Every structure is written in structure tokens, then in C-alpha cells.
Amino acid sequence: MAFTTDDVLAGLAELVNDETGVAVEDVQLEKSFTDDLDIDSISMMTIVVNAEEKFGVTIPDDEVKNLKTVGDAVTYIVSNQA
């Protein structure tokens, strides 16, 4: 079953909330992980690992640096589903 953009956004919002306490409704496509949501690199790696597990995708370490916004991550996950 392929995840939609909305599915991925909702799931990612839950993962961010679980890891950082950021409110689910604050996790929006245009938000920057570092600037808007104040997520540090360690928390980001945990979120990435959990997202890989939740959505069945692989996000290489060298790709993580390109995921600046929530939208970047959602687009990457939707585009790289098996």
C-alpha cells in the first residue's frame, strides 16, 4: 500500500511529536526542521530511522542533509516507496 502525501505528513508529525514534543499541528510542509521546529541533528537522525521503519523506505545519510523542510522529507518518502 502506497502512502499518500497526507499519510506521510501525518505520520511524520507523530514521529516528530514523539521525539521532540513539537505539537503535531505545528509540523507542516513548509516548516524547516531546524529553523522552525528547532530539531537538532541527533533528534533528526532518530526521526529518520523511525520514518524509515514506519514507511518502509531507506533514507541514506547523505540524503538527510537535503531534507531541510517537512515538505522535503514528505516528498522524498512518497517518491521512494517500494
C-alpha positions in Angstrom: 0.0 0.0 0.0 1.5 3.3 -1.0 1.3 6.2 1.4 -0.1 9.5 0.2 1.4 12.9 1.0 -1.2 13.4 3.7 -0.4 9.9 5.2 3.3 10.7 5.3 2.8 14.2 6.7 0.5 12.8 9.5 2.9 10.0 10.3 5.9 12.3 10.3 4.1 14.7 12.5 3.6 11.9 15.0 7.2 10.9 14.9 8.4 14.5 15.4 6.0 14.9 18.3 7.2 11.6 19.9 10.8 12.6 19.6 10.7 16.3 20.4 7.3 17.2 21.9 6.6 19.6 19.0 2.8 19.8 18.6 1.5 17.6 15.7 -0.4 20.6 14.2 2.9 22.6 14.0 4.5 20.0 11.7 3.6 21.5 8.3 5.1 21.0 4.8 6.7 24.5 4.7 8.3 24.2 8.2 12.1 23.9 8.4 13.2 21.1 10.8 16.0 23.2 12.3 14.7 26.8 12.0 11.0 26.4 12.7 10.8 23.2 14.7 14.1 23.5 16.5 15.1 19.9 15.8 18.8 19.1 16.4 20.8 16.6 14.4 20.6 13.8 16.9 16.8 14.1 17.1 16.7 14.3 13.3 18.6 11.0 12.9 16.1 9.3 15.3 13.2 10.7 13.3 14.8 9.5 10.1 15.3 6.0 11.4 11.8 5.9 12.7 10.4 7.2 9.4 12.4 4.5 7.5 10.8 1.9 9.7 7.3 3.4 9.6 7.2 4.0 5.8 9.4 1.2 4.6 11.9 3.5 2.8 15.6 3.9 3.1 17.0 7.4 3.6 20.7 7.4 3.0 22.8 9.6 5.4 24.0 11.8 2.5 20.3 12.4 1.6 19.3 13.5 5.1 21.2 16.8 4.8 18.9 17.7 1.8 15.8 17.3 3.9 15.6 20.9 5.1 11.8 21.2 5.5 9.0 18.8 6.4 7.9 19.0 2.8 11.3 17.8 1.6 11.0 14.8 3.8 7.4 14.0 2.8 8.3 14.3 -0.9 11.4 12.1 -0.5 9.4 9.4 1.3 6.5 9.5 -1.1 8.9 9.3 -4.1 11.0 6.5 -2.7 8.4 4.0 -1.6 9.0 0.4 -2.7 
